[in-house]
């Protein structure tokens, strides 16, 4: 199955959404990914994809047959996340939903880290006033 690469119009749409999200140009890289398109088959299909990174996460949007799209973001091989939706009919909806979900996850992750560090920080008693500045 030969899936056409992303068109210039599709790349421009993704770039515009990323510009709105990050307030700066984000380089998009072309990639190929192998996906299992038919759950009943173990066959993998090579699909064109767009890749970028931001806020410590990496993003992939793959183009499927019939102008459909699939996406995910990840921090590592152990931390991979989808949107809860297998396929999108609109590239704009796919990219926007992916960015919103990652932003929510980033905020939750940051709050959890702050809470964890806060509970591990040594408690100061009331007599401590910080280092003496000379």
VOGUVO-5126 format. One record per atom (N, C-alpha, C): residue in three letters; x, y, z. Coordinates in steps of 0.2 Angstrom, whole numbers, padded with zeros to 4 digits, always signed. Each point is the difference from the previous one (the first is absolute). Layout:
ALAXYZ ...
This chain:
UNK+0004-0006+0000 UNK-0004+0006+0000 UNK+0005+0006+0000 UNK-0001+0005-0005 UNK+0004+0006+0000 UNK-0004+0006+0002 UNK+0001+0003+0006 UNK-0003+0005+0002 UNK+0004+0007-0002 UNK-0004+0004-0003 UNK+0004+0006-0002 UNK+0003+0004+0006 UNK+0005+0004-0001 UNK+0003+0004+0005 UNK-0004+0006+0002 UNK+0001+0003+0005 UNK-0003+0006+0002 UNK+0000+0005-0006 UNK-0005+0004-0001 UNK+0000+0005-0005 UNK+0003+0006+0003 UNK+0002+0005-0004 UNK+0002+0007+0002 UNK-0005+0003+0004 UNK-0006-0001-0002 UNK-0006+0003+0004 UNK-0001-0003+0006 UNK+0001-0006+0001 UNK-0001-0004+0006 UNK+0006+0002+0005 UNK+0006+0001-0003 UNK+0006+0002+0004 UNK-0001+0007+0003 UNK-0003+0004-0005 UNK-0001+0007+0002 UNK-0005+0001+0006 UNK-0005-0004-0001 UNK-0006+0000+0006 UNK+0003-0003+0006 UNK+0004-0005+0000 UNK+0004-0002+0007 UNK+0004+0005+0002 UNK+0004+0003-0004 UNK+0005+0006+0002 UNK-0004+0006+0003 UNK-0006+0001-0003 UNK-0004+0006+0003 UNK-0002-0002+0007 UNK-0003-0006+0001 UNK-0002-0002+0006 UNK+0005+0000+0005 UNK+0006-0002-0001 UNK+0006+0000+0004 UNK+0002+0007+0002 UNK+0000+0005-0005 UNK+0002+0007+0001 UNK-0005+0003+0005 UNK-0006-0002-0001 UNK-0005+0003+0005 UNK+0001-0003+0007 UNK+0002-0006+0001 UNK+0001-0003+0006 UNK+0006+0002+0004 UNK+0006+0000-0004 UNK+0006+0002+0003 UNK+0002+0007-0001 UNK-0003+0004-0004 UNK+0002+0007-0002 UNK+0006+0001-0003 UNK+0002-0006-0003 UNK+0007+0000-0004 UNK-0001-0005-0005 UNK+0004+0000-0005 UNK+0001-0005-0006 UNK+0003-0006+0003 UNK-0004-0006-0001 UNK+0003-0006+0002 UNK+0001-0004-0006 UNK+0007-0002+0000 UNK+0002-0004-0006 UNK-0004-0007+0000 UNK-0003-0002-0006 UNK-0003-0006-0001 UNK+0005-0004-0004 UNK+0000-0007+0002 UNK+0004-0004-0003 UNK-0004-0006-0003 UNK+0002-0002-0006 UNK-0004-0005-0004 UNK+0003-0007+0003 UNK-0004-0005+0001 UNK+0002-0006+0002 UNK-0004-0005-0003 UNK+0002-0007+0001 UNK-0005-0005-0002 UNK-0001-0004+0007 UNK-0006-0003+0001 UNK-0001-0004+0006 UNK-0004-0006-0003 UNK+0001-0006+0004 UNK-0003-0006-0002 UNK-0006-0001+0005 UNK-0006+0000-0003 UNK-0006-0001+0004 UNK-0004-0006-0002 UNK-0003-0003+0005 UNK-0005-0006-0001 UNK-0007+0004-0001 UNK-0002+0000-0007 UNK-0006+0003-0002 UNK-0006-0004+0001 UNK+0001-0007+0000 UNK-0005-0004+0000 UNK+0001-0004+0007 UNK-0005+0001+0005 UNK+0001-0004+0006 UNK+0000-0008-0001 UNK-0003-0002-0005 UNK-0001-0007-0001 UNK+0006-0003-0003 UNK+0005+0004-0002 UNK+0006-0002-0004 UNK+0006+0002+0004 UNK+0006-0003+0000 UNK+0006+0002+0003 UNK+0004+0004-0005 UNK-0002+0001-0006 UNK+0004+0003-0005 UNK+0000+0007+0002 UNK+0007+0003-0001 UNK+0001+0007+0001 UNK+0000+0004-0007 UNK-0002+0006+0000 UNK+0000+0004-0006 UNK+0004+0006+0001 UNK+0004+0002-0004 UNK+0005+0006+0000 UNK-0005+0006-0001 UNK+0000+0005+0004 UNK-0004+0006-0001 UNK+0004+0006+0001 UNK-0001+0005-0004 UNK+0004+0006+0001 UNK-0002+0003+0006 UNK+0004+0004+0003 UNK-0001+0003+0007 UNK+0003+0007+0000 UNK-0003+0004+0004 UNK+0004+0007+0002 UNK+0002-0001+0008 UNK+0006+0002+0001 UNK+0003+0000+0007 UNK+0002+0007+0002 UNK-0001+0001+0006 UNK+0003+0006+0003 UNK+0000-0001+0008 UNK+0004+0004+0003 UNK+0001+0000+0007 UNK-0002+0007+0004 UNK-0002+0000+0006 UNK-0001+0006+0003 UNK-0002-0002+0008 UNK+0002+0004+0004 UNK-0002+0000+0007 UNK+0002-0007+0003 UNK+0006-0003-0002 UNK+0003-0006+0002 UNK-0004-0006-0003 UNK-0005+0001-0004 UNK-0003-0006-0003 UNK+0001+0000-0008 UNK-0001-0006-0003 UNK+0001-0001-0007 UNK-0007-0002-0003 UNK-0001+0002-0006 UNK-0006-0001-0003 UNK+0000-0003-0007 UNK-0005-0004-0001 UNK+0000-0004-0007 UNK-0007+0001-0002 UNK-0001+0002-0006 UNK-0007+0000-0003 UNK+0001-0004-0007 UNK-0003-0006+0000 UNK+0001-0004-0006 UNK-0006+0001-0005 UNK+0001-0001-0006 UNK-0005+0001-0005 UNK-0002-0008-0002 UNK-0006-0001+0000 UNK-0003-0007-0002 UNK-0003+0001-0007 UNK-0003-0006-0002 UNK-0003+0000-0007 UNK-0007+0004+0001 UNK-0003+0003-0005 UNK-0006+0003+0000 UNK+0000+0007+0004 UNK+0006+0003+0000 UNK+0000+0007+0003 UNK-0002-0001+0007 UNK+0003-0005+0004 UNK-0002+0000+0007 UNK+0007+0000+0003 UNK+0000+0002+0007 UNK+0006+0001+0004 UNK+0000-0003+0007 UNK+0006-0002+0002 UNK+0001-0003+0007 UNK+0005+0004+0003 UNK+0000+0001+0007 UNK+0005+0004+0003 UNK+0002-0003+0007 UNK+0006+0002+0003 UNK+0002-0002+0006 UNK+0005+0005+0002 UNK+0001+0001+0007 UNK+0006+0003+0003 UNK+0003-0004+0005 UNK+0007+0001+0001 UNK+0003-0004+0004 UNK+0006+0004+0004 UNK+0002-0003+0005 UNK+0006+0003+0004 UNK+0006-0005+0000 UNK-0002-0006-0001 UNK+0005-0006+0000 UNK-0004-0006-0003 UNK+0004-0005-0001 UNK-0003-0006-0002 UNK-0005-0003+0005 UNK+0001+0002+0006 UNK-0005-0002+0006 UNK-0006+0004+0001 UNK+0001+0006-0003 UNK-0006+0005+0001 UNK-0002+0003-0007 UNK-0005-0004-0002 UNK-0003+0001-0007 UNK-0007+0001+0001 UNK-0003+0006-0003 UNK-0007+0001+0001 UNK-0004+0002-0007 UNK-0006-0003+0000 UNK-0004+0002-0006 UNK-0006+0005+0003 UNK-0004+0001-0005 UNK-0006+0005+0002 UNK-0006-0004+0002 UNK+0000-0007+0000 UNK-0006-0003+0001 UNK-0004-0002-0006 UNK+0002+0003-0005 UNK-0004+0000-0007 UNK+0005-0003-0005 UNK-0002-0006-0003 UNK+0005-0003-0005 UNK+0001+0004-0006 UNK-0005+0003-0003 UNK+0001+0003-0006 UNK-0004+0006-0001 UNK+0003+0005-0003 UNK-0003+0007-0002 UNK-0001+0000-0007 UNK-0006+0004-0002 UNK-0001+0001-0007 UNK+0003+0007-0002 UNK+0002+0004+0005 UNK+0002+0007-0001 UNK+0007+0000+0003 UNK+0005+0002-0004 UNK+0007+0002+0003 UNK+0000+0005+0005 UNK-0004+0005-0001 UNK+0000+0006+0005 UNK-0003-0003+0007 UNK-0005-0004+0000 UNK-0003-0002+0006 UNK+0005-0005+0003 UNK+0003-0004-0004 UNK+0005-0005+0003 UNK+0006+0004+0004 UNK+0003+0005-0004 UNK+0006+0004+0003 UNK-0003+0004+0006 UNK-0005+0003+0000 UNK-0003+0004+0005 UNK-0002-0004+0006 UNK-0003-0006+0000 UNK-0002-0004+0005 UNK+0007-0003+0003 UNK+0005-0002-0004 UNK+0006-0002+0003 UNK+0003+0005+0004 UNK+0001+0006-0002 UNK+0003+0006+0004 UNK-0004+0001+0006 UNK-0006+0000+0000 UNK-0004+0002+0006 UNK+0001-0006+0005 UNK+0000-0006-0002 UNK+0001-0006+0005 UNK+0007+0001+0003 UNK+0005+0001-0004 UNK+0006+0000+0002 UNK+0001+0006+0005 UNK-0003+0006-0001 UNK+0000+0006+0004 UNK-0003-0002+0007 UNK-0006-0003+0000 UNK-0003-0003+0006 UNK+0005-0004+0004 UNK+0003-0005-0004 UNK+0004-0005+0003 UNK+0006+0003+0003 UNK+0003+0005-0004 UNK+0006+0004+0003 UNK-0002+0003+0006 UNK-0005+0004+0001 UNK-0002+0003+0006 UNK-0001-0005+0006 UNK-0004-0005-0002 UNK-0001-0005+0006 UNK+0007-0003+0002 UNK+0004-0002-0005 UNK+0007-0002+0002 UNK+0004+0005+0004 UNK+0000+0006-0002 UNK+0004+0005+0004 UNK-0003+0001+0007 UNK-0007-0001+0001 UNK-0003+0001+0006 UNK+0002-0006+0005 UNK+0000-0006-0003 UNK+0002-0006+0003 UNK+0008+0000+0002 UNK+0004+0003-0004 UNK+0007+0001+0002 UNK+0001+0005+0005 UNK-0004+0005+0000 UNK+0001+0005+0005 UNK-0003-0002+0007 UNK-0005-0004+0000 UNK-0003-0003+0006 UNK+0005-0005+0003 UNK+0003-0004-0005 UNK+0005-0005+0003 UNK+0006+0003+0003 UNK+0003+0005-0004 UNK+0005+0004+0003 UNK-0001+0003+0006 UNK-0006+0003+0001 UNK-0002+0004+0006 UNK-0001-0005+0006 UNK-0002-0006-0001 UNK-0001-0004+0006 UNK+0007-0003+0002 UNK+0005+0000-0005 UNK+0006-0003+0002 UNK+0005+0006+0003 UNK-0002+0006-0001 UNK+0005+0005+0002 UNK+0000+0000+0008 UNK+0006+0002+0003 UNK+0000+0000+0007 UNK-0004+0006+0003 UNK-0004-0002+0005 UNK-0004+0005+0003 UNK+0005+0005+0005 UNK-0001+0006-0001 UNK+0003+0005+0004 UNK-0004+0002+0007 UNK+0004+0000+0005 UNK-0004+0003+0006 UNK-0001+0007+0000 UNK-0004+0003+0004 UNK-0001+0007+0000 UNK+0006+0004+0002 UNK+0005-0002+0003 UNK+0006+0003+0002 UNK+0005+0001-0006 UNK-0001-0003-0005 UNK+0005+0000-0006 UNK-0002+0006-0004 UNK+0004+0005-0002 UNK-0001+0006-0004 UNK+0004+0000-0006 UNK+0003-0005-0002 UNK+0004+0000-0006 UNK+0007+0002+0001 UNK+0004-0001-0005 UNK+0007+0002+0001 UNK+0001+0007+0001 UNK+0006+0002+0004 UNK+0002+0006+0002 UNK+0003+0004-0006 UNK-0002+0005-0003 UNK+0003+0004-0005 UNK+0004+0005+0002 UNK+0006+0000-0002 UNK+0005+0005+0002 UNK+0002+0005-0005 
